[in-house]
Amino acid sequence: MATILGTILTFAVVFGILVFLHEFGHFFMAKLVGIRVEVFSFGFGKRLFGVKKGTTDYRVSVFPMGGYVRFLGEGLFEKDRPIAPDDFAAKSRPARFGVMAMGSVMNILLAVVLLAIVNIGGVTVPVYQEQVPVIGWIEAGSPAAAADLRVGDEILNINSRPVRTWADVELTVGTKPAKTLTIEVRRDGSVLSIPLLTEKRTRYEMGYAGFYGTVLAQAFMVYSGSPAEKAGVKPGDVFVSIDGEPVYFYKFVAMIERSPDRELVVGIEREGRPLTLRITPRREGSVGKIDVSVEVQSVKRKYGPLAALGESFRENKRLAFLLIRFIRDLFTGEASTRHLGGPLEIANFSYAALQMGFMVLLRWVAFISLQLGIINLFPIPVFDGGQIFVILIEGIFRRDLSPKLRQIWLQIGFVIFVALIAFVILNDFVKKLPHGWGSLVPW
């Protein structure tokens, strides 16, 4: 019950901040150019409660799935209606364009500011994700093993798209479930093109290949009285070898498990200094244990204010292009609709982010804010981008669309909007069905 309540409250706070800021952008710009704002609403549908101040009704409506600002004259389609000086239609196209775009601008600015704050506080980054994508481990029976990819292969391109780091590889493969990818690798000085058929993993249908980089294991917690503690292992130590053989994360775990009661010579790095320890895993059944929690080797980076802002701009730019590319892949069938998240998924992830810490939550809010800002600019009726599109068309032809055409455009948009909301909510429910039930749904 506490989890459900926490999820609902976290979602309300996160979504409330994003919607309020978005609508405040419209409100602020409208006031700036002299347009009368009649309604400032959090949510859609029937008014629940609110307060009227001046000419504006500030309200909370029954369906908290967004919000809106209504301007004087907006949604009126009479051909010869009188137009007041503070009517939306009375203002120039650049003024109307600015009003409609400002909501998304505010969301994008929020994303930049929040990521800058996170960068100042410090960002924990897995070391391998920034490395050149050289394969360090291949899981037995995986698609990578079946494709005859090998340890030491350097991945250059996936589907003719360059990949420079393991973060690029993970993102590209993760969004291509059950797809045949063309992997271009450098092996022994030669460049090879290898087809690889990915698998689907998890209820989100993430693409899986089974190859990994040089992911080192790092001690996170060392248990009292454990073989690891007796040998001198400390939190933060990075495991680099066992008996002189290099070990990456997965191999390290496997070698420990198959070596009960046998002394191992373990090479570690501690604050950049190499050390050698002798550890004898205790026996638990037929498996060896040294009683240490390990995580992927990570490094924490902190930035000064200007550097943090610059890094935030770069990260948001990268995420913006990834979002646009993902939407394109959805239309071409390269990406799965299971990767989409509606309000239920956003609520769950928001609560999970809160539990992981305030900085993680800020990063999540920035991510959602950026997506909200960009998607709202798409030329879909009812979205801000739909109205911006109309203003641009009117500017090109130097005449306003007829009231009839505007009404048809908005009616089409309403149908699309309702269909999108229904789709993402149903998609959220499908992902929570028991394994196999999702195949009953056409996507």
Secondary structure, DSSP 8 states (H G I E B T S, - for coil): -HHHHHHHHHHHHHHHHHHHHHHHHHHHHHHHHT--EEEEEEEEEEEEEEEEETTEEEEEEEEEEEEEEEETTTT---TT----TTSGGGS-HHHHHHHHHHHHHHHHHHHHHHHHHHHHH-EEEEGGGGS--B--EE-TTSHHHHTT--TT-EEEEETTEE--SHHHHHHHHHT-TT-EEEEEEEETTEEEEEEEE-EEETTTTEEE--EE----EEEEEE-TT-HHHHHT--TT-EEEEETTEE--HHHHHHHHHT-TT--EEEEEEETTEEEEEEE--EEETTEEE--EEEEE-EEEE---HHHHHHHHHHHHHHHHHHHHHHHHHHHHTSS-GGG---HHHHHHHHHHHHHH-HHHHHHHHHHHHHHHHHHTTSS-TTSHHHHHHHHHHHHHHTS---HHHHHHHHHHHHHHHHHHHHHHHHHHHHHTS-TTGGGGS--
